[in-house]
């Protein structure tokens, strides 16, 4: 698998492109906005998502839908979850079913309540060779080659091993996992908890509150995951607890930063406008609430975030309700 096509020109797609170029792979990147992609190519810099970092000269760019997947031996899907269906509906006619797809998308599609792997299968209408690559991987740290870890999850352990080898570098250590359900759910739901963590930072509620949030937030994620068939130990791993901690504490995390703006008094609308890229936790929150209702899972923190984002509940009222819930065993 020497020829790799990256679908999506966001931060993580760009990081994957750089990493694979460094390892000697032939890499092409596609973006839905041809004009923006051309500017990135001209400047040799992803000025919107990763300004200040030069892209390898070996990285090629392709905006033509009919050409980006030609001769690809591996495809990296780096499209935000709520846009995955529309992008792959454009590209599916050029996709070779024998080519594996590595998804770095985190989220749950609204209305259908499908995970990224399920969205792709639904669009393409056939089973595909699929790996999800997830974990505590802040793009700005990876591009600076700071030590990090990730999980390559697939029902095909051999394919997971191939992806593990491809993406492992001296600064990124990749592990294997066979629980796609758990890895995808953990990667999606942690963004909702990260919004809550940002709100806590914004109101200066303190470290005790944030520790409680992470612990009880992980309990919510694990409860829903178990109902959907995930393995419990996945949520204690890199794609579960690891990704949750990173997203909730990093000042570079979009979801946490968005929540912090709300905590400091910005309206949801203003907080969204102040964010350059997609805040996946907003849309994911809707999907998680729908899943929680469908499977009768108690998720009070997620419910509180939903009420703040979509029902105009004040932060102080949401916290007061959480603290006043009936006492119970842990």
Secondary structure, DSSP 8 states (H G I E B T S, - for coil): --EEEEE--SHHHHHHHHHHHHTT-EEEEE-S-HHHHHHHHHHTB-TTTSTT-B--TT-EE---HHHHTTT-SEEEE---HHHHHHHHHHHGGG--TTSEEEE----B-TTT--BHHHHHHHHH-S---EEEEESS--HHHHHTT--EEEEEE-S-HHHHHHHHHHH--SSEEEEEES-HHHHHHHHHHHHHHHHHHHHHHHTT--HHHHHHHHHHHHHHHHHHHHHTT--GGGGGSIIIIIHHHHHHH-TT-HHHHHHHHHHTT--HHHHHHT-SS--HHHHHHHHHHHHHHHTT---HHHHHHHHHHHS---HHHHHHHHHTS-----
